[in-house]
């Protein structure tokens, strides 16, 4: 048996978006946010992961958070009220 533990993917990714703003997002694109600078982004990511080793990764390229609404989060049209 091998003593090698499987390497888990990072939980949070830190990088810059196409406008050079600092972004933190989870690997599934379900949550994240923008930050004023790199240090704040990393500080928040480390806090959110409890400082877990390898839970945060700096992205080599552009990071874009998904700000679209899924079907569950989309506002629903209200039926016309009876007058």
Secondary structure by P-SEA (a helix, b strand, c coil): cccccccccccbbbbbcccccbbbbccccccccccccaaaaaaaaaaaaccccccbbbbcccccccccccccccbbbbccccc
